[in-house]
Amino acid sequence: MLLLAGLPFSAFSQSPTIHATIDASKTGTPISKYIYGQFLEHGGDIVNTGIWSEMLVDRKFFYPVAASAPTPPPLMANAAGNPRLRRTPTRWWAPVGGDQAVSMDKKAPYTGDQSPLIGLDGKEPRGLSQSGIAVRKGQAYTGRIVLAGSPSAVIKVTLIWGKEASDRETVTVHSLSEGYRKFALRYAAAVDTDDAALEITGTGTGSYHVGAVSLMPANNVEGFRPEVIAALKQLRFGVLRFPGGNFVSSYEWRYGVGDIDKRPPIFDPVWHAVQPNDVGTDEFLTLCRLLGVDPYITVNAGFGDAWSARELVEYTNGAASTPMGKWRAENGHPEAYHVKFWGVGNEPWGDYQMGAMSLPQFEVKHNLFAKEMRKVDPSIKLIAGGAMPDVMEGADQARRINGQYVPDYLSSADWTGQMLLNCLDDIDMVSEHYYASGTQHTDIKLQKKVPIDPPLSLVEWERAPAVQIRAKYEHYEEYLKRIPALRAKPVPIAIDEWAYSGSSRDGYKVVPAYAWAFHEMFRHSDVFQMGAFTFATAMMSENRTEAVLNPTGMLFKMYRDHFGTIPVEVTGDSPQPKPAFPAGGDQPAVNPGSPTYPLDVSAALSEDRKTLAIAVLNPSDSQQSIQIVLNGAKLANSGHLYRMAPDSIDATVVVDKKPEVQVEDQLLGPLPDAITVRPFSVNIYSYAVE
């Protein structure tokens, strides 16, 4: 049971030996590199400070400059009347020189709806400041400030890291003009502190405006945090999805291109947070280049329209001679990006979604989007927003549509089924999402989610994400039976949002669970050909100045680096148990896993078939032994074992602390006749094929 999770592994005994056969002559559809994909969304600080180097909050002054925390706009509710997440700013711009020193000019702002206007009073410094900035000793910081004002004004922009007069560095700006101009900033901090401040003050006569201000570490990588780029680049995760998520359904992409300081700050009603629009289309595509992954852009099919989606495709993929391609070139990117993957909306089935509409209406909308987008680039791959019965049941959407809790296949509440029926020509992949739960399950009789009581055993808790993969596979098999056109044109699944709900991002406990999910995707590699984990930043343990791969990131890297791409057959003598709950919705008829219970084994050849990788997952709290017979290949007499096997399932990796989890690389002799695997371990045996 879960209560035993913290006990040392030596407390558990070894189970009887399991037998498995791997037949390298029986292969499946190649495993796509996109299975390891990641997802980014603007929500909260996931993009704005999670990956972007900007150190200032509200740098374009969405909120007025005030002595106390600003009041966000009112909360919105979804279609069911449930309020959304409230976010109150914890950092803001405060006035210097009294509450009346700063007013907000709404008549001629530099960008957005308002810009600070500071009236001067001779020698008394007046302006604004922001504290809570993290700086490190010896680190250089660069930025810029956009100013306009009286020629006699003298503006001082000061980085302050202590209380003494010497604990600061100032950039002085003279000769302002009526028109806005940009001035460079550069500093070098002398201490480590998370509470530095940037102060902007002026003396003299007249007044001055602050249009925008920016401050970043000087070692930023084209605007991105270098430590984050270094961590994520190791993963080689194939594809990155952006900009949402629910965020995209109210996102205007045109606000996110052009002069970065002129892009207006907006209030995102989905995440209830200010979005500065600093990371837009060009920045995202720069990030993909830096990470060596393919971009996957989701277009706004909520409040958005097909014409805007078409123009976005033209902006990224059109020649510089096209209207949008010309705009892209003017913004500094003359060459087309050739973005291949495009999602049409995000979770359009949800009544909480901005611009939510009925399924028949959305089918028309999807086809309109596809028609317009493909006029620009017929080669793009379109990913439709789907929801199989497991999702429609879990979100209680089916009951809203037709009164069923678990919708019948191809009924009016089967969103994916209806999309495949009516939009198949305009779909290249179908998007599916899930967030696994180890504490709730669907009670078919009661027609609702109920707590799991008694709690799941550790093995079954670790199985939960793979259960959702298996459920979607079984739903897809039903669609193949019921939709003849789908058999003629198979449409693979993109699990472009997935994670274990409520689990610690820095802990090891979810690692076996995610390995099991990978194995289930590998077993059905013809169906599952893309993933996008929620979120890419969940691969790391980070603070505002440092980032390292956490156990989840280590797992993704281990499989991407050392597992194969051509799956091979695995059989065994220890079948997985039957599911604990009746089939239906998010409960499959068959439990996921190889017939090697309680172990789960997956194997694959490299693309050139010169290496065989055998992944052995032990999700149990006891040591296990397995004998493997190999058919169809002869292995070299030496190989490697890549293993994650910490001393406790509660082990973590946190920046500033000694890591409790690592990926071991052991040089081995011949593949042993019997393999002993530690509790909760993930093991990849890699051998050259002779």
Secondary structure, 3 states (H helix, E strand, C coil): CHHHCCCCHHHCCCCCCEEEEEEEEEECCCCCHHHHCEECCCCCCCCCCCCECCCCCCCCCCCCCCCCCCCCCCCCECCCCCECCCCCCCCCCEEECCCCCEEEECCCCCCCCCEEEEECEEEEEEEEEEEEEEECCCCEEEEEEEEEECCCCEEEEEEECCCCCCCEEEEEECCCCCCCEEEEEEEECCCCEEEEEEEEEEEECCEEEEEEEEEEECCCECCECHHHHHHHHCCCCCEEEECCCHHHHHCCHHHHCCCCCCCCCEEECCCCEEECCCCCHHHHHHHHHHHCCEEEEEECCCCCCHHHHHHHHHHHHCCCCCHHHHHHHHCCCCCCCCCCEEEECCCCCCCCCCCCCCHHHHHHHHHHHHHHHHHHCCCCEEEEECCCHHHHHHCCHHHHHHCCCCCCCCCCCCHHHHHHHHCHHHCCEEEEEEEECCCEEEECCCCEEEECCCCCCHHHHHHHHHHHHHHHHHHHHHHHHHCHHHHHCCCCEEEEEEEECCCCCCECCCHHHHHHHHHHHHHCCCCEEEEEEECHHHHEEECCCCEEECHHHHHHHHHHHHCCCEEEEEEECECCCCCCCCCECCECCCCCCCCECCEEEEEEECCCCCEEEEEEECCCCCCEEEEEEEECCCEEEEEEEEEECCCCCCCECCCCCCCCCCCEEEEECCCCCEEEECCCCEEEEEEEEC
